[in-house]
Each structure stands twice: as C-alpha cells, then as structure tokens.
Amino acid sequence: MNELLLLDYLPLVIFIAVALVIGLALLIVPFLVAYKAPDPEKLSAYECGFNAFDDARMKFAVRSTSWRSSSSFSIWK
C-alpha cells in the first residue's frame, strides 16, 4: 500500500527535479558563456559625456519640499 502511495507522487517528484535542473542551468550557463574581457569604455563611469570632475561619493544636501508642494497644490483650500 505504501509503495502505491509513493508511486502516485512520482510525477510530482519528476516535475520538481526537472524544474530545479532547468532553473539551475539558467543561472549557471550565462556565467560560463559570458564574454569575460570588457573594454575600458564599458568599465568607465558614465558622466553624461564629459570627464568626471569630482568624487562620486561626496556629501550633498538633501532638502525635502514635499510638505510645501502638498499644501500649495491641495484641492481642499
């Protein structure tokens, strides 16, 4: 009786195994096939067409004006 019960689940086990094999293949194959020598242009930082003039990790002020814009454009005035 137990063997018949386990045979009922065999298609499910095969389906999960095939899904795992396909998933792992789709994750691993791109690393094996990928072009591994990018040119310097590809590795350079994108600065809108001109050379970088400062460090990309410099501090800058962030000011939020959301309270002004939400109060000035409110429909409930």
N, CA, C and O atoms as a Maestro MAE file, in Angstrom:
{
 s_m_m2io_version
 :::
 2.0.0
}

f_m_ct {
 s_m_title
 :::
 protein
 m_atom[308] {
  # First column is atom index #
  i_m_mmod_type
  r_m_x_coord
  r_m_y_coord
  r_m_z_coord
  i_m_residue_number
  s_m_chain_name
  s_m_pdb_residue_name
  s_m_pdb_atom_name
  i_m_atomic_number
  :::
  1 25 0.824 -1.202 0.000 1 A "MET " " N  " 7
  2 3 0.000 0.000 0.000 1 A "MET " " CA " 6
  3 2 0.866 1.264 0.000 1 A "MET " " C  " 6
  4 15 0.567 2.223 -0.712 1 A "MET " " O  " 8
  5 25 1.932 1.263 0.794 2 A "ASN " " N  " 7
  6 3 2.829 2.426 0.833 2 A "ASN " " CA " 6
  7 2 3.496 2.658 -0.506 2 A "ASN " " C  " 6
  8 15 3.690 3.802 -0.918 2 A "ASN " " O  " 8
  9 25 3.851 1.571 -1.194 3 A "GLU " " N  " 7
  10 3 4.519 1.697 -2.487 3 A "GLU " " CA " 6
  11 2 3.591 2.328 -3.528 3 A "GLU " " C  " 6
  12 15 4.048 3.101 -4.370 3 A "GLU " " O  " 8
  13 25 2.323 2.014 -3.483 4 A "LEU " " N  " 7
  14 3 1.367 2.622 -4.405 4 A "LEU " " CA " 6
  15 2 1.199 4.112 -4.121 4 A "LEU " " C  " 6
  16 15 1.064 4.921 -5.039 4 A "LEU " " O  " 8
  17 25 1.209 4.455 -2.857 5 A "LEU " " N  " 7
  18 3 1.084 5.868 -2.470 5 A "LEU " " CA " 6
  19 2 2.288 6.653 -2.964 5 A "LEU " " C  " 6
  20 15 2.146 7.767 -3.468 5 A "LEU " " O  " 8
  21 25 3.480 6.069 -2.818 6 A "LEU " " N  " 7
  22 3 4.686 6.751 -3.286 6 A "LEU " " CA " 6
  23 2 4.720 6.853 -4.810 6 A "LEU " " C  " 6
  24 15 5.225 7.839 -5.347 6 A "LEU " " O  " 8
  25 25 4.204 5.873 -5.497 7 A "LEU " " N  " 7
  26 3 4.159 5.929 -6.958 7 A "LEU " " CA " 6
  27 2 3.205 7.013 -7.454 7 A "LEU " " C  " 6
  28 15 3.390 7.533 -8.555 7 A "LEU " " O  " 8
  29 25 2.210 7.357 -6.680 8 A "ASP " " N  " 7
  30 3 1.306 8.451 -7.044 8 A "ASP " " CA " 6
  31 2 2.034 9.798 -7.054 8 A "ASP " " C  " 6
  32 15 1.673 10.694 -7.817 8 A "ASP " " O  " 8
  33 25 3.040 9.937 -6.221 9 A "TYR " " N  " 7
  34 3 3.792 11.189 -6.139 9 A "TYR " " CA " 6
  35 2 4.979 11.235 -7.093 9 A "TYR " " C  " 6
  36 15 5.651 12.263 -7.176 9 A "TYR " " O  " 8
  37 25 5.252 10.161 -7.807 10 A "LEU " " N  " 7
  38 3 6.394 10.123 -8.710 10 A "LEU " " CA " 6
  39 2 6.343 11.206 -9.789 10 A "LEU " " C  " 6
  40 15 7.374 11.835 -10.025 10 A "LEU " " O  " 8
  41 25 5.230 11.465 -10.453 11 A "PRO " " N  " 7
  42 3 5.213 12.565 -11.445 11 A "PRO " " CA " 6
  43 2 5.542 13.924 -10.829 11 A "PRO " " C  " 6
  44 15 6.201 14.748 -11.464 11 A "PRO " " O  " 8
  45 25 5.090 14.159 -9.602 12 A "LEU " " N  " 7
  46 3 5.377 15.420 -8.926 12 A "LEU " " CA " 6
  47 2 6.871 15.543 -8.625 12 A "LEU " " C  " 6
  48 15 7.455 16.611 -8.804 12 A "LEU " " O  " 8
  49 25 7.478 14.470 -8.175 13 A "VAL " " N  " 7
  50 3 8.908 14.482 -7.876 13 A "VAL " " CA " 6
  51 2 9.708 14.700 -9.160 13 A "VAL " " C  " 6
  52 15 10.683 15.452 -9.163 13 A "VAL " " O  " 8
  53 25 9.306 14.054 -10.235 14 A "ILE " " N  " 7
  54 3 9.998 14.242 -11.516 14 A "ILE " " CA " 6
  55 2 9.835 15.680 -11.997 14 A "ILE " " C  " 6
  56 15 10.795 16.273 -12.489 14 A "ILE " " O  " 8
  57 25 8.655 16.245 -11.866 15 A "PHE " " N  " 7
  58 3 8.411 17.629 -12.279 15 A "PHE " " CA " 6
  59 2 9.283 18.593 -11.485 15 A "PHE " " C  " 6
  60 15 9.871 19.507 -12.063 15 A "PHE " " O  " 8
  61 25 9.376 18.408 -10.170 16 A "ILE " " N  " 7
  62 3 10.196 19.290 -9.333 16 A "ILE " " CA " 6
  63 2 11.674 19.141 -9.683 16 A "ILE " " C  " 6
  64 15 12.407 20.129 -9.718 16 A "ILE " " O  " 8
  65 25 12.114 17.905 -9.944 17 A "ALA " " N  " 7
  66 3 13.512 17.682 -10.308 17 A "ALA " " CA " 6
  67 2 13.849 18.355 -11.634 17 A "ALA " " C  " 6
  68 15 14.900 18.983 -11.761 17 A "ALA " " O  " 8
  69 25 12.971 18.228 -12.615 18 A "VAL " " N  " 7
  70 3 13.211 18.870 -13.914 18 A "VAL " " CA " 6
  71 2 13.208 20.389 -13.761 18 A "VAL " " C  " 6
  72 15 14.027 21.073 -14.375 18 A "VAL " " O  " 8
  73 25 12.310 20.914 -12.962 19 A "ALA " " N  " 7
  74 3 12.259 22.363 -12.738 19 A "ALA " " CA " 6
  75 2 13.535 22.855 -12.069 19 A "ALA " " C  " 6
  76 15 14.042 23.916 -12.433 19 A "ALA " " O  " 8
  77 25 14.065 22.117 -11.106 20 A "LEU " " N  " 7
  78 3 15.309 22.509 -10.446 20 A "LEU " " CA " 6
  79 2 16.487 22.464 -11.411 20 A "LEU " " C  " 6
  80 15 17.337 23.354 -11.392 20 A "LEU " " O  " 8
  81 25 16.546 21.439 -12.254 21 A "VAL " " N  " 7
  82 3 17.636 21.330 -13.219 21 A "VAL " " CA " 6
  83 2 17.575 22.480 -14.213 21 A "VAL " " C  " 6
  84 15 18.603 23.087 -14.512 21 A "VAL " " O  " 8
  85 25 16.415 22.786 -14.720 22 A "ILE " " N  " 7
  86 3 16.283 23.894 -15.681 22 A "ILE " " CA " 6
  87 2 16.622 25.219 -15.007 22 A "ILE " " C  " 6
  88 15 17.322 26.046 -15.593 22 A "ILE " " O  " 8
  89 25 16.136 25.433 -13.786 23 A "GLY " " N  " 7
  90 3 16.424 26.676 -13.069 23 A "GLY " " CA " 6
  91 2 17.904 26.859 -12.796 23 A "GLY " " C  " 6
  92 15 18.447 27.944 -13.008 23 A "GLY " " O  " 8
  93 25 18.562 25.810 -12.329 24 A "LEU " " N  " 7
  94 3 19.998 25.910 -12.071 24 A "LEU " " CA " 6
  95 2 20.783 26.095 -13.365 24 A "LEU " " C  " 6
  96 15 21.774 26.824 -13.391 24 A "LEU " " O  " 8
  97 25 20.350 25.445 -14.430 25 A "ALA " " N  " 7
  98 3 21.028 25.625 -15.715 25 A "ALA " " CA " 6
  99 2 20.904 27.063 -16.196 25 A "ALA " " C  " 6
  100 15 21.868 27.625 -16.717 25 A "ALA " " O  " 8
  101 25 19.730 27.665 -16.028 26 A "LEU " " N  " 7
  102 3 19.546 29.053 -16.452 26 A "LEU " " CA " 6
  103 2 20.341 30.033 -15.594 26 A "LEU " " C  " 6
  104 15 20.645 31.139 -16.042 26 A "LEU " " O  " 8
  105 25 20.678 29.646 -14.381 27 A "LEU " " N  " 7
  106 3 21.504 30.503 -13.526 27 A "LEU " " CA " 6
  107 2 22.992 30.328 -13.789 27 A "LEU " " C  " 6
  108 15 23.750 31.289 -13.658 27 A "LEU " " O  " 8
  109 25 23.424 29.144 -14.151 28 A "ILE " " N  " 7
  110 3 24.849 28.849 -14.284 28 A "ILE " " CA " 6
  111 2 25.370 29.087 -15.697 28 A "ILE " " C  " 6
  112 15 26.482 29.591 -15.856 28 A "ILE " " O  " 8
  113 25 24.606 28.743 -16.716 29 A "VAL " " N  " 7
  114 3 25.077 28.830 -18.106 29 A "VAL " " CA " 6
  115 2 25.508 30.247 -18.496 29 A "VAL " " C  " 6
  116 15 26.529 30.368 -19.173 29 A "VAL " " O  " 8
  117 25 24.816 31.323 -18.127 30 A "PRO " " N  " 7
  118 3 25.282 32.658 -18.523 30 A "PRO " " CA " 6
  119 2 26.683 32.986 -18.005 30 A "PRO " " C  " 6
  120 15 27.431 33.694 -18.680 30 A "PRO " " O  " 8
  121 25 27.052 32.492 -16.834 31 A "PHE " " N  " 7
  122 3 28.388 32.753 -16.317 31 A "PHE " " CA " 6
  123 2 29.449 31.999 -17.108 31 A "PHE " " C  " 6
  124 15 30.587 32.458 -17.205 31 A "PHE " " O  " 8
  125 25 29.099 30.868 -17.665 32 A "LEU " " N  " 7
  126 3 30.044 30.091 -18.461 32 A "LEU " " CA " 6
  127 2 30.179 30.631 -19.878 32 A "LEU " " C  " 6
  128 15 31.249 30.533 -20.479 32 A "LEU " " O  " 8
  129 25 29.108 31.197 -20.413 33 A "VAL " " N  " 7
  130 3 29.084 31.638 -21.806 33 A "VAL " " CA " 6
  131 2 29.452 33.121 -21.945 33 A "VAL " " C  " 6
  132 15 29.827 33.554 -23.034 33 A "VAL " " O  " 8
  133 25 29.354 33.891 -20.884 34 A "ALA " " N  " 7
  134 3 29.513 35.348 -20.958 34 A "ALA " " CA " 6
  135 2 30.902 35.758 -21.443 34 A "ALA " " C  " 6
  136 15 31.895 35.077 -21.188 34 A "ALA " " O  " 8
  137 25 30.942 36.883 -22.143 35 A "TYR " " N  " 7
  138 3 32.186 37.479 -22.610 35 A "TYR " " CA " 6
  139 2 32.911 38.050 -21.406 35 A "TYR " " C  " 6
  140 15 32.337 38.857 -20.675 35 A "TYR " " O  " 8
  141 25 34.150 37.657 -21.179 36 A "LYS " " N  " 7
  142 3 34.830 37.984 -19.924 36 A "LYS " " CA " 6
  143 2 35.864 39.099 -20.027 36 A "LYS " " C  " 6
  144 15 36.567 39.345 -19.047 36 A "LYS " " O  " 8
  145 25 35.994 39.778 -21.147 37 A "ALA " " N  " 7
  146 3 37.006 40.837 -21.290 37 A "ALA " " CA " 6
  147 2 36.354 42.122 -21.799 37 A "ALA " " C  " 6
  148 15 36.509 42.460 -22.973 37 A "ALA " " O  " 8
  149 25 35.626 42.849 -20.937 38 A "PRO " " N  " 7
  150 3 35.008 44.098 -21.403 38 A "PRO " " CA " 6
  151 2 36.068 45.174 -21.672 38 A "PRO " " C  " 6
  152 15 37.130 45.178 -21.050 38 A "PRO " " O  " 8
  153 25 35.773 46.064 -22.583 39 A "ASP " " N  " 7
  154 3 36.714 47.125 -22.918 39 A "ASP " " CA " 6
  155 2 36.690 48.236 -21.869 39 A "ASP " " C  " 6
  156 15 35.747 48.305 -21.080 39 A "ASP " " O  " 8
  157 25 37.693 49.100 -21.839 40 A "PRO " " N  " 7
  158 3 37.752 50.177 -20.830 40 A "PRO " " CA " 6
  159 2 36.563 51.132 -20.899 40 A "PRO " " C  " 6
  160 15 36.156 51.688 -19.879 40 A "PRO " " O  " 8
  161 25 36.011 51.325 -22.079 41 A "GLU " " N  " 7
  162 3 34.849 52.215 -22.213 41 A "GLU " " CA " 6
  163 2 33.661 51.669 -21.432 41 A "GLU " " C  " 6
  164 15 32.910 52.427 -20.818 41 A "GLU " " O  " 8
  165 25 33.498 50.368 -21.459 42 A "LYS " " N  " 7
  166 3 32.389 49.738 -20.737 42 A "LYS " " CA " 6
  167 2 32.579 49.854 -19.228 42 A "LYS " " C  " 6
  168 15 31.601 49.987 -18.493 42 A "LYS " " O  " 8
  169 25 33.823 49.806 -18.756 43 A "LEU " " N  " 7
  170 3 34.103 49.865 -17.322 43 A "LEU " " CA " 6
  171 2 34.165 51.285 -16.779 43 A "LEU " " C  " 6
  172 15 34.173 51.466 -15.561 43 A "LEU " " O  " 8
  173 25 34.210 52.293 -17.633 44 A "SER " " N  " 7
  174 3 34.321 53.672 -17.161 44 A "SER " " CA " 6
  175 2 32.982 54.170 -16.616 44 A "SER " " C  " 6
  176 15 31.915 53.673 -16.976 44 A "SER " " O  " 8
  177 25 33.077 55.164 -15.741 45 A "ALA " " N  " 7
  178 3 31.874 55.743 -15.148 45 A "ALA " " CA " 6
  179 2 31.162 56.613 -16.173 45 A "ALA " " C  " 6
  180 15 31.811 57.317 -16.947 45 A "ALA " " O  " 8
  181 25 29.850 56.571 -16.185 46 A "TYR " " N  " 7
  182 3 29.073 57.385 -17.118 46 A "TYR " " CA " 6
  183 2 28.832 58.754 -16.504 46 A "TYR " " C  " 6
  184 15 28.216 58.864 -15.444 46 A "TYR " " O  " 8
  185 25 29.309 59.784 -17.160 47 A "GLU " " N  " 7
  186 3 29.178 61.149 -16.650 47 A "GLU " " CA " 6
  187 2 28.567 62.064 -17.696 47 A "GLU " " C  " 6
  188 15 29.025 63.196 -17.850 47 A "GLU " " O  " 8
  189 25 27.563 61.620 -18.411 48 A "CYS " " N  " 7
  190 3 26.842 62.428 -19.389 48 A "CYS " " CA " 6
  191 2 27.742 62.974 -20.487 48 A "CYS " " C  " 6
  192 15 27.495 64.074 -20.981 48 A "CYS " " O  " 8
  193 25 28.755 62.259 -20.876 49 A "GLY " " N  " 7
  194 3 29.569 62.668 -21.996 49 A "GLY " " CA " 6
  195 2 30.802 63.466 -21.655 49 A "GLY " " C  " 6
  196 15 31.589 63.757 -22.556 49 A "GLY " " O  " 8
  197 25 31.019 63.840 -20.404 50 A "PHE " " N  " 7
  198 3 32.237 64.560 -20.055 50 A "PHE " " CA " 6
  199 2 32.939 63.836 -18.910 50 A "PHE " " C  " 6
  200 15 32.348 63.007 -18.219 50 A "PHE " " O  " 8
  201 25 34.211 64.170 -18.730 51 A "ASN " " N  " 7
  202 3 35.006 63.507 -17.701 51 A "ASN " " CA " 6
  203 2 34.500 63.853 -16.304 51 A "ASN " " C  " 6
  204 15 33.973 64.940 -16.070 51 A "ASN " " O  " 8
  205 25 34.671 62.919 -15.393 52 A "ALA " " N  " 7
  206 3 34.252 63.149 -14.006 52 A "ALA " " CA " 6
  207 2 35.076 64.279 -13.412 52 A "ALA " " C  " 6
  208 15 36.290 64.327 -13.606 52 A "ALA " " O  " 8
  209 25 34.433 65.185 -12.693 53 A "PHE " " N  " 7
  210 3 35.142 66.321 -12.123 53 A "PHE " " CA " 6
  211 2 35.250 66.253 -10.611 53 A "PHE " " C  " 6
  212 15 35.896 67.113 -10.013 53 A "PHE " " O  " 8
  213 25 34.645 65.267 -9.973 54 A "ASP " " N  " 7
  214 3 34.738 65.146 -8.526 54 A "ASP " " CA " 6
  215 2 34.471 63.704 -8.137 54 A "ASP " " C  " 6
  216 15 34.133 62.874 -8.981 54 A "ASP " " O  " 8
  217 25 34.624 63.418 -6.871 55 A "ASP " " N  " 7
  218 3 34.381 62.081 -6.353 55 A "ASP " " CA " 6
  219 2 32.880 61.798 -6.347 55 A "ASP " " C  " 6
  220 15 32.084 62.659 -5.971 55 A "ASP " " O  " 8
  221 25 32.506 60.625 -6.752 56 A "ALA " " N  " 7
  222 3 31.092 60.260 -6.806 56 A "ALA " " CA " 6
  223 2 30.502 60.054 -5.416 56 A "ALA " " C  " 6
  224 15 29.281 60.001 -5.269 56 A "ALA " " O  " 8
  225 25 31.347 59.938 -4.397 57 A "ARG " " N  " 7
  226 3 30.863 59.675 -3.049 57 A "ARG " " CA " 6
  227 2 30.931 60.909 -2.144 57 A "ARG " " C  " 6
  228 15 31.008 60.782 -0.922 57 A "ARG " " O  " 8
  229 25 30.903 62.085 -2.736 58 A "MET " " N  " 7
  230 3 30.933 63.304 -1.930 58 A "MET " " CA " 6
  231 2 29.565 63.550 -1.292 58 A "MET " " C  " 6
  232 15 28.545 63.093 -1.808 58 A "MET " " O  " 8
  233 25 29.547 64.256 -0.196 59 A "LYS " " N  " 7
  234 3 28.296 64.555 0.502 59 A "LYS " " CA " 6
  235 2 27.580 65.706 -0.194 59 A "LYS " " C  " 6
  236 15 28.213 66.612 -0.737 59 A "LYS " " O  " 8
  237 25 26.267 65.656 -0.169 60 A "PHE " " N  " 7
  238 3 25.471 66.743 -0.711 60 A "PHE " " CA " 6
  239 2 24.221 66.895 0.142 60 A "PHE " " C  " 6
  240 15 23.785 65.949 0.798 60 A "PHE " " O  " 8
  241 25 23.658 68.076 0.126 61 A "ALA " " N  " 7
  242 3 22.497 68.376 0.960 61 A "ALA " " CA " 6
  243 2 21.232 67.854 0.287 61 A "ALA " " C  " 6
  244 15 21.023 68.026 -0.914 61 A "ALA " " O  " 8
  245 25 20.399 67.211 1.098 62 A "VAL " " N  " 7
  246 3 19.116 66.732 0.598 62 A "VAL " " CA " 6
  247 2 18.043 67.485 1.360 62 A "VAL " " C  " 6
  248 15 17.927 67.359 2.579 62 A "VAL " " O  " 8
  249 25 17.267 68.259 0.641 63 A "ARG " " N  " 7
  250 3 16.196 69.028 1.275 63 A "ARG " " CA " 6
  251 2 14.867 68.592 0.702 63 A "ARG " " C  " 6
  252 15 14.699 68.507 -0.514 63 A "ARG " " O  " 8
  253 25 13.956 68.325 1.556 64 A "SER " " N  " 7
  254 3 12.655 67.862 1.104 64 A "SER " " CA " 6
  255 2 11.673 69.018 1.101 64 A "SER " " C  " 6
  256 15 11.583 69.769 2.073 64 A "SER " " O  " 8
  257 25 10.946 69.158 0.021 65 A "THR " " N  " 7
  258 3 9.926 70.205 -0.069 65 A "THR " " CA " 6
  259 2 8.546 69.590 -0.266 65 A "THR " " C  " 6
  260 15 7.632 70.244 -0.769 65 A "THR " " O  " 8
  261 25 8.401 68.342 0.130 66 A "SER " " N  " 7
  262 3 7.120 67.683 -0.100 66 A "SER " " CA " 6
  263 2 5.997 68.321 0.710 66 A "SER " " C  " 6
  264 15 4.850 68.314 0.264 66 A "SER " " O  " 8
  265 25 6.290 68.870 1.880 67 A "TRP " " N  " 7
  266 3 5.227 69.479 2.671 67 A "TRP " " CA " 6
  267 2 4.734 70.769 2.014 67 A "TRP " " C  " 6
  268 15 3.560 71.118 2.134 67 A "TRP " " O  " 8
  269 25 5.630 71.478 1.321 68 A "ARG " " N  " 7
  270 3 5.206 72.695 0.634 68 A "ARG " " CA " 6
  271 2 4.370 72.370 -0.594 68 A "ARG " " C  " 6
  272 15 3.317 72.967 -0.819 68 A "ARG " " O  " 8
  273 25 4.846 71.422 -1.380 69 A "SER " " N  " 7
  274 3 4.131 71.127 -2.614 69 A "SER " " CA " 6
  275 2 2.772 70.501 -2.323 69 A "SER " " C  " 6
  276 15 1.811 70.745 -3.052 69 A "SER " " O  " 8
  277 25 2.682 69.702 -1.273 70 A "SER " " N  " 7
  278 3 1.396 69.088 -0.977 70 A "SER " " CA " 6
  279 2 0.411 70.110 -0.422 70 A "SER " " C  " 6
  280 15 -0.791 69.990 -0.661 70 A "SER " " O  " 8
  281 25 0.891 71.112 0.313 71 A "SER " " N  " 7
  282 3 -0.036 72.104 0.839 71 A "SER " " CA " 6
  283 2 -0.433 73.145 -0.210 71 A "SER " " C  " 6
  284 15 -1.553 73.654 -0.174 71 A "SER " " O  " 8
  285 25 0.472 73.470 -1.148 72 A "SER " " N  " 7
  286 3 0.149 74.501 -2.121 72 A "SER " " CA " 6
  287 2 -0.711 73.980 -3.263 72 A "SER " " C  " 6
  288 15 -1.385 74.761 -3.935 72 A "SER " " O  " 8
  289 25 -0.696 72.684 -3.490 73 A "PHE " " N  " 7
  290 3 -1.499 72.108 -4.564 73 A "PHE " " CA " 6
  291 2 -2.694 71.340 -4.032 73 A "PHE " " C  " 6
  292 15 -3.256 70.497 -4.732 73 A "PHE " " O  " 8
  293 25 -3.074 71.617 -2.840 74 A "SER " " N  " 7
  294 3 -4.174 70.880 -2.231 74 A "SER " " CA " 6
  295 2 -5.504 71.345 -2.830 74 A "SER " " C  " 6
  296 15 -5.679 72.529 -3.115 74 A "SER " " O  " 8
  297 25 -6.428 70.419 -3.018 75 A "ILE " " N  " 7
  298 3 -7.745 70.783 -3.533 75 A "ILE " " CA " 6
  299 2 -8.710 71.178 -2.411 75 A "ILE " " C  " 6
  300 15 -9.845 71.576 -2.672 75 A "ILE " " O  " 8
  301 25 -8.257 71.066 -1.182 76 A "TRP " " N  " 7
  302 3 -9.144 71.342 -0.026 76 A "TRP " " CA " 6
  303 2 -8.858 72.700 0.582 76 A "TRP " " C  " 6
  304 15 -8.972 72.837 1.800 76 A "TRP " " O  " 8
  305 25 -8.494 73.711 -0.186 77 A "LYS " " N  " 7
  306 3 -8.200 75.039 0.366 77 A "LYS " " CA " 6
  307 2 -9.441 75.787 0.727 77 A "LYS " " C  " 6
  308 15 -9.362 76.920 1.204 77 A "LYS " " O  " 8
  :::
 }
 m_bond[307] {
  # First column is bond index #
  i_m_from
  i_m_to
  i_m_order
  :::
  1 1 2 1
  2 2 3 1
  3 3 4 2
  4 3 5 1
  5 5 6 1
  6 6 7 1
  7 7 8 2
  8 7 9 1
  9 9 10 1
  10 10 11 1
  11 11 12 2
  12 11 13 1
  13 13 14 1
  14 14 15 1
  15 15 16 2
  16 15 17 1
  17 17 18 1
  18 18 19 1
  19 19 20 2
  20 19 21 1
  21 21 22 1
  22 22 23 1
  23 23 24 2
  24 23 25 1
  25 25 26 1
  26 26 27 1
  27 27 28 2
  28 27 29 1
  29 29 30 1
  30 30 31 1
  31 31 32 2
  32 31 33 1
  33 33 34 1
  34 34 35 1
  35 35 36 2
  36 35 37 1
  37 37 38 1
  38 38 39 1
  39 39 40 2
  40 39 41 1
  41 41 42 1
  42 42 43 1
  43 43 44 2
  44 43 45 1
  45 45 46 1
  46 46 47 1
  47 47 48 2
  48 47 49 1
  49 49 50 1
  50 50 51 1
  51 51 52 2
  52 51 53 1
  53 53 54 1
  54 54 55 1
  55 55 56 2
  56 55 57 1
  57 57 58 1
  58 58 59 1
  59 59 60 2
  60 59 61 1
  61 61 62 1
  62 62 63 1
  63 63 64 2
  64 63 65 1
  65 65 66 1
  66 66 67 1
  67 67 68 2
  68 67 69 1
  69 69 70 1
  70 70 71 1
  71 71 72 2
  72 71 73 1
  73 73 74 1
  74 74 75 1
  75 75 76 2
  76 75 77 1
  77 77 78 1
  78 78 79 1
  79 79 80 2
  80 79 81 1
  81 81 82 1
  82 82 83 1
  83 83 84 2
  84 83 85 1
  85 85 86 1
  86 86 87 1
  87 87 88 2
  88 87 89 1
  89 89 90 1
  90 90 91 1
  91 91 92 2
  92 91 93 1
  93 93 94 1
  94 94 95 1
  95 95 96 2
  96 95 97 1
  97 97 98 1
  98 98 99 1
  99 99 100 2
  100 99 101 1
  101 101 102 1
  102 102 103 1
  103 103 104 2
  104 103 105 1
  105 105 106 1
  106 106 107 1
  107 107 108 2
  108 107 109 1
  109 109 110 1
  110 110 111 1
  111 111 112 2
  112 111 113 1
  113 113 114 1
  114 114 115 1
  115 115 116 2
  116 115 117 1
  117 117 118 1
  118 118 119 1
  119 119 120 2
  120 119 121 1
  121 121 122 1
  122 122 123 1
  123 123 124 2
  124 123 125 1
  125 125 126 1
  126 126 127 1
  127 127 128 2
  128 127 129 1
  129 129 130 1
  130 130 131 1
  131 131 132 2
  132 131 133 1
  133 133 134 1
  134 134 135 1
  135 135 136 2
  136 135 137 1
  137 137 138 1
  138 138 139 1
  139 139 140 2
  140 139 141 1
  141 141 142 1
  142 142 143 1
  143 143 144 2
  144 143 145 1
  145 145 146 1
  146 146 147 1
  147 147 148 2
  148 147 149 1
  149 149 150 1
  150 150 151 1
  151 151 152 2
  152 151 153 1
  153 153 154 1
  154 154 155 1
  155 155 156 2
  156 155 157 1
  157 157 158 1
  158 158 159 1
  159 159 160 2
  160 159 161 1
  161 161 162 1
  162 162 163 1
  163 163 164 2
  164 163 165 1
  165 165 166 1
  166 166 167 1
  167 167 168 2
  168 167 169 1
  169 169 170 1
  170 170 171 1
  171 171 172 2
  172 171 173 1
  173 173 174 1
  174 174 175 1
  175 175 176 2
  176 175 177 1
  177 177 178 1
  178 178 179 1
  179 179 180 2
  180 179 181 1
  181 181 182 1
  182 182 183 1
  183 183 184 2
  184 183 185 1
  185 185 186 1
  186 186 187 1
  187 187 188 2
  188 187 189 1
  189 189 190 1
  190 190 191 1
  191 191 192 2
  192 191 193 1
  193 193 194 1
  194 194 195 1
  195 195 196 2
  196 195 197 1
  197 197 198 1
  198 198 199 1
  199 199 200 2
  200 199 201 1
  201 201 202 1
  202 202 203 1
  203 203 204 2
  204 203 205 1
  205 205 206 1
  206 206 207 1
  207 207 208 2
  208 207 209 1
  209 209 210 1
  210 210 211 1
  211 211 212 2
  212 211 213 1
  213 213 214 1
  214 214 215 1
  215 215 216 2
  216 215 217 1
  217 217 218 1
  218 218 219 1
  219 219 220 2
  220 219 221 1
  221 221 222 1
  222 222 223 1
  223 223 224 2
  224 223 225 1
  225 225 226 1
  226 226 227 1
  227 227 228 2
  228 227 229 1
  229 229 230 1
  230 230 231 1
  231 231 232 2
  232 231 233 1
  233 233 234 1
  234 234 235 1
  235 235 236 2
  236 235 237 1
  237 237 238 1
  238 238 239 1
  239 239 240 2
  240 239 241 1
  241 241 242 1
  242 242 243 1
  243 243 244 2
  244 243 245 1
  245 245 246 1
  246 246 247 1
  247 247 248 2
  248 247 249 1
  249 249 250 1
  250 250 251 1
  251 251 252 2
  252 251 253 1
  253 253 254 1
  254 254 255 1
  255 255 256 2
  256 255 257 1
  257 257 258 1
  258 258 259 1
  259 259 260 2
  260 259 261 1
  261 261 262 1
  262 262 263 1
  263 263 264 2
  264 263 265 1
  265 265 266 1
  266 266 267 1
  267 267 268 2
  268 267 269 1
  269 269 270 1
  270 270 271 1
  271 271 272 2
  272 271 273 1
  273 273 274 1
  274 274 275 1
  275 275 276 2
  276 275 277 1
  277 277 278 1
  278 278 279 1
  279 279 280 2
  280 279 281 1
  281 281 282 1
  282 282 283 1
  283 283 284 2
  284 283 285 1
  285 285 286 1
  286 286 287 1
  287 287 288 2
  288 287 289 1
  289 289 290 1
  290 290 291 1
  291 291 292 2
  292 291 293 1
  293 293 294 1
  294 294 295 1
  295 295 296 2
  296 295 297 1
  297 297 298 1
  298 298 299 1
  299 299 300 2
  300 299 301 1
  301 301 302 1
  302 302 303 1
  303 303 304 2
  304 303 305 1
  305 305 306 1
  306 306 307 1
  307 307 308 2
  :::
 }
}
